[in-house]
């Protein structure tokens, strides 16, 4: 039988992973929409747009923003 503290930590880690992944999804969805709404996006294929959007730099910015966003909202949850 699992220890309650262990289950609590797993639940918190799972929630953090899900929230960070969701923020990353929104970040990349926004970048992808920007690729198609720019003037040079007319006629651009989805693969070409993904190639332009999915970079190490964008991932670093998105991941750091997602972690900071999660930490901020976790702080607000505990304060309210």
ABEGO torsion letter per residue (X at the ends): XBBAAAAAAAAAAAAAAAAAAAAAAAAAAAAAAAAAABAAABGBBAAAAAAAABBAAAAAAAAAAAAAAAAAAAAAAAAX
